[in-house]
Amino acid sequence: MTYGVSEACERNKEPIRKILAQAFAHSRKVLEIGSGTGQHAVHFAAHFPHLVWQPSDTGEYLTGLRERIAHEGTPNLLAPLEIDVRELPWKVEPVDALFTANTLHIMSWSSVRALFHGLGVILAAPAVLCIYGPFRYGGQYTSPSNAQFDRYLQARDPDSGIRNFEDVNSLASEQGFLLSADHAMPANNQLLVWQKSALPYQTPAP
């Protein structure tokens, strides 16, 4: 076995699933960007049999991702694609939903911009976009631990870092997406939901 285990994925996959159950209720095919260990892909595909789940990542993660999906995947979980968001256009058929977790603060800002340009092309309206991770609001961190985490990220790679919600929302708006929900999540993260065109969506009951 060559695939790893992310403890963060194990902790957050159920809170995320509860929200995706509503956000993706009317979707048919989801592209996941940055599937990593594949824990989210396996978990969500198993719980959402009405969806075709398309995982993806870059070369260095693909071997373990393929192995986990081969051993643990359900029939609606496709073999992973190699997608570098900077290499446009992406070699993937249009989908009506996109999910990505803990990626925007690892990418450079130019890569974040490329991500939104790419998703604007392959997300066929009506569509749903869900992004999970830490964000700043008005330049302010949501917790002291996020501020500390951001310092760590930028010391390691000055092009990375926790993104301002307003900047990310502006990129989404440029691609025709309107914010429909901003969910506070465990460990000082958020799950942001945007829609392109009108789709039924209800905020989950607490």
C-alpha positions as CSV (number, residue, x, y, z in Angstrom):
1,M,0.0,0.0,0.0
2,T,1.5,3.3,-1.1
3,Y,-1.3,5.7,-0.4
4,G,-1.2,7.8,2.8
5,V,-3.7,8.9,5.3
6,S,-4.5,12.5,6.2
7,E,-5.8,12.9,9.7
8,A,-7.4,16.3,8.8
9,C,-9.4,14.5,6.0
10,E,-10.6,11.9,8.5
11,R,-11.8,14.7,10.8
12,N,-13.5,17.0,8.3
13,K,-15.0,14.5,5.8
14,E,-18.3,14.1,7.7
15,P,-18.9,17.8,8.4
16,I,-18.2,18.5,4.7
17,R,-20.4,15.6,3.5
18,K,-23.4,17.0,5.4
19,I,-23.2,20.3,3.5
20,L,-22.3,18.7,0.1
21,A,-25.4,16.5,0.4
22,Q,-27.5,19.7,0.0
23,A,-25.2,21.6,-2.3
24,F,-24.8,18.7,-4.8
25,A,-28.3,17.3,-4.4
26,H,-29.1,18.3,-8.1
27,S,-25.7,17.8,-9.6
28,R,-24.7,14.9,-11.8
29,K,-20.9,15.0,-12.2
30,V,-18.3,16.5,-9.8
31,L,-14.7,17.3,-10.6
32,E,-12.5,17.4,-7.5
33,I,-9.3,19.4,-7.9
34,G,-6.4,18.4,-5.7
35,S,-7.8,15.0,-4.5
36,G,-4.6,14.2,-2.6
37,T,-4.8,11.0,-0.6
38,G,-8.3,10.3,-2.1
39,Q,-10.0,10.0,1.3
40,H,-12.6,12.7,0.4
41,A,-13.2,11.2,-3.0
42,V,-13.8,7.7,-1.7
43,H,-16.0,8.9,1.2
44,F,-18.2,11.3,-0.9
45,A,-18.6,9.0,-3.8
46,A,-19.8,6.2,-1.5
47,H,-22.4,8.5,0.1
48,F,-23.6,10.2,-3.1
49,P,-24.4,7.4,-5.5
50,H,-26.3,9.8,-7.8
51,L,-23.0,11.6,-8.6
52,V,-20.2,10.6,-10.9
53,W,-17.1,11.7,-8.9
54,Q,-14.0,12.6,-11.0
55,P,-10.9,13.0,-8.8
56,S,-7.7,14.7,-10.0
57,D,-4.3,15.8,-8.9
58,T,-0.8,16.5,-10.1
59,G,1.8,13.8,-11.0
60,E,3.4,13.4,-7.6
61,Y,0.2,12.4,-5.9
62,L,-1.4,10.3,-8.7
63,T,0.2,6.9,-7.8
64,G,-1.2,6.8,-4.3
65,L,-4.5,8.3,-5.4
66,R,-5.0,5.6,-8.1
67,E,-4.2,2.9,-5.6
68,R,-6.7,4.0,-3.0
69,I,-9.5,4.4,-5.6
70,A,-8.7,1.0,-7.1
71,H,-8.9,-0.6,-3.6
72,E,-11.7,1.4,-2.0
73,G,-13.6,3.1,-4.7
74,T,-17.3,2.6,-5.7
75,P,-18.5,2.3,-9.3
76,N,-19.4,6.0,-9.5
77,L,-15.8,7.0,-8.6
78,L,-13.7,7.4,-11.8
79,A,-10.0,6.9,-12.2
80,P,-8.1,10.1,-11.4
81,L,-7.0,12.6,-14.0
82,E,-3.8,14.5,-14.0
83,I,-4.8,18.2,-13.9
84,D,-2.4,21.0,-13.2
85,V,-4.7,24.0,-13.0
86,R,-2.0,26.2,-14.6
87,E,-2.1,24.1,-17.8
88,L,-5.1,25.5,-19.7
89,P,-7.4,24.2,-21.1
90,W,-7.9,21.3,-18.7
91,K,-8.2,17.9,-20.4
92,V,-11.6,17.0,-18.9
93,E,-15.2,16.9,-20.1
94,P,-17.6,19.6,-18.8
95,V,-19.1,18.9,-15.4
96,D,-21.9,20.6,-13.4
97,A,-20.1,20.7,-10.0
98,L,-16.6,21.3,-8.7
99,F,-15.1,20.6,-5.2
100,T,-11.7,21.4,-3.9
101,A,-10.4,21.3,-0.3
102,N,-7.3,22.9,1.3
103,T,-5.8,24.0,-2.0
104,L,-6.1,27.7,-2.4
105,H,-3.7,28.5,0.4
106,I,-1.1,26.1,-1.0
107,M,-1.3,27.4,-4.5
108,S,0.3,30.6,-5.7
109,W,-2.1,33.5,-6.4
110,S,-1.5,33.1,-10.2
111,S,-2.5,29.4,-9.8
112,V,-5.7,30.4,-7.9
113,R,-6.5,32.7,-10.8
114,A,-5.8,29.9,-13.3
115,L,-8.1,27.6,-11.2
116,F,-11.0,30.0,-11.6
117,H,-10.4,30.5,-15.3
118,G,-10.3,26.7,-15.8
119,L,-13.5,26.0,-13.8
120,G,-15.3,28.8,-15.6
121,V,-14.7,26.9,-18.9
122,I,-15.6,23.3,-17.8
123,L,-18.5,24.0,-15.4
124,A,-21.6,23.9,-17.5
125,A,-24.5,26.0,-16.1
126,P,-26.4,25.4,-14.0
127,A,-23.4,24.6,-11.8
128,V,-22.2,24.5,-8.2
129,L,-18.8,25.4,-6.9
130,C,-17.7,24.3,-3.3
131,I,-14.4,25.3,-1.8
132,Y,-13.2,24.3,1.6
133,G,-10.3,25.8,3.6
134,P,-9.2,28.8,5.7
135,F,-10.0,32.3,4.6
136,R,-9.5,35.9,5.8
137,Y,-12.3,38.4,5.8
138,G,-11.5,42.0,5.2
139,G,-7.8,41.1,5.7
140,Q,-8.5,39.7,9.2
141,Y,-7.9,36.1,10.3
142,T,-10.8,34.1,11.8
143,S,-8.5,32.8,14.6
144,P,-5.0,33.3,16.0
145,S,-4.1,29.8,14.9
146,N,-4.9,30.7,11.3
147,A,-2.7,33.8,11.6
148,Q,0.1,31.5,12.8
149,F,-0.6,29.0,10.0
150,D,-0.4,31.8,7.4
151,R,3.0,32.9,8.7
152,Y,4.2,29.3,8.4
153,L,2.9,29.1,4.8
154,Q,4.5,32.3,3.7
155,A,7.8,31.5,5.4
156,R,7.9,28.2,3.4
157,D,6.6,29.7,0.1
158,P,6.0,33.5,-0.2
159,D,3.5,32.8,-3.0
160,S,1.2,30.8,-0.8
161,G,-1.0,31.9,2.1
162,I,-4.5,32.1,3.4
163,R,-6.6,34.0,0.8
164,N,-8.9,36.9,1.3
165,F,-12.5,35.8,0.9
166,E,-13.3,39.0,-1.0
167,D,-10.6,38.3,-3.6
168,V,-11.7,34.8,-4.2
169,N,-15.3,35.8,-4.4
170,S,-14.4,38.4,-7.0
171,L,-12.8,35.6,-9.1
172,A,-15.9,33.5,-8.8
173,S,-18.1,36.5,-9.8
174,E,-16.0,37.0,-12.9
175,Q,-16.9,33.5,-14.0
176,G,-20.6,34.0,-13.4
177,F,-20.9,32.5,-9.9
178,L,-22.9,34.0,-7.1
179,L,-22.2,33.1,-3.5
180,S,-25.1,31.2,-1.9
181,A,-23.6,30.0,1.4
182,D,-20.6,30.5,3.7
183,H,-20.4,27.8,6.3
184,A,-18.2,28.0,9.3
185,M,-16.5,24.6,9.7
186,P,-14.4,22.9,12.4
187,A,-10.7,23.9,12.9
188,N,-11.4,27.5,11.7
189,N,-12.1,26.6,8.1
190,Q,-15.0,27.6,5.8
191,L,-17.0,25.8,3.2
192,L,-18.0,28.3,0.5
193,V,-20.8,27.5,-2.0
194,W,-21.3,29.4,-5.2
195,Q,-23.9,28.8,-7.9
196,K,-24.0,29.6,-11.6
197,S,-27.6,30.1,-12.7
198,A,-30.5,29.1,-10.4
199,L,-30.4,25.8,-8.6
200,P,-32.4,24.8,-5.6
201,Y,-30.2,25.1,-2.5
202,Q,-31.1,25.2,1.1
203,T,-28.7,25.8,4.0
204,P,-28.6,22.6,6.1
205,A,-30.3,22.8,9.5
206,P,-27.9,23.2,12.4
